[in-house]
């Protein structure tokens, strides 16, 4: 099985060459093959999912924006110079592959071909592709706001200048797409376990991811459209999201240089250690007597969890040479996996929804406890048997006003999301202002960015629609908030 997965990874990018067999085929476009293998298309579409957790060693902004990491050698990225976000590969590689899978399985001329059916039943291929496509679109729009959506990837139809849809429109359609996809899943049908490198063909887990994504979007509507958020959340919750760590969205790297764990590449291969757990999160863990600190970090030579302050000036780096580092569990092997979305995150979202009265309010504390416990269970080697003492602390127990409860829930989501979906953690901060985090002295702005700016190549040939988006959304800067971020609390 592992060998097949490695082959899938190696050849996913070569699927376009499959139609070129002899000189009679020289007129065939190798980038638009007549018989694209849906197995390879899908595997390649899965391969960028981890980027929203830890994108790379070059500017790992998804962990820097929520201040999970600090730079410990060169202060380059935590100064928050205006950073653009390149969406191109998500569109032409990931989303395009998923669109192609949907098209091949709905077109009567191709749906029964072996190169299409090899991935699994048509119903499951379409439902999984729609779910993963929504995963990408949700993250992209949460990062920059308005994006091409309804007219995206229409180049074959002659539309090379797609309009930018509002985030409100995108969220509404993603909820519809995910809801329809959920009903489309067939747990008795097939889905190839070898080419599904995320869930090994487990459709029940794909359904849980589907419902979880809908809850993740719905909870963000608390300030901008709570009535719609409540209705969408209740439907997704009834369908059932992640509750057990076996259902987490995990990316498994492989023992191969082109697809190895990024921290392994930085720390073991490069011997660089450019980043480390930040003083921000280590100090919070220490304040709460949180046993997860032993799983997140290795203490310094004095046995202390001394972190590097976030965003300090380059001249001050020399004062922080003996600091805590990553626990080896994050980089000890070339194929060390990354958890992207965990049941802890979803259970704690349900806790917030319960406090707000969107679902059964009497279950709020139960969801809260289950969420923390699920996070502890991810690191059971250091947290086993320590939950009760942890929860007994007044700072942790779910007591106080509803606002205080929501802040405690938000804090636990931030603590649990370390080295997981950093875009979600950043989104929580933008909406809840939990925790209270601020740029360091090297920063060029006075607050954590509210969004990233558009990448020039994304709009340089589509300037009129870009300008229309700016007119509707606000200036293309860190100062502009995305649609659901309306609370003036950060």
Helices and strands as residue ranges (DSSP letters): H 2-12, G 15-17, G 23-25, H 38-46, G 49-52, H 61-64, E 69-71, E 84-85, H 88-89, I 90-95, H 96-106, H 114-117, H 122-144, E 147-148, G 155-157, E 164-165, H 167-184, H 203-218, G 219-221, H 226-239, G 245-247, E 249-251, G 257-259, H 262-263, I 264-269, E 275-277, H 279-287, H 293-296, E 297-298, G 314-319, E 325-326, G 328-330, E 338-341, H 343-355, G 361-363, H 364-378, H 380-383, H 387-391, H 402-416, H 422-432, E 453-454, H 456-459, H 463-473
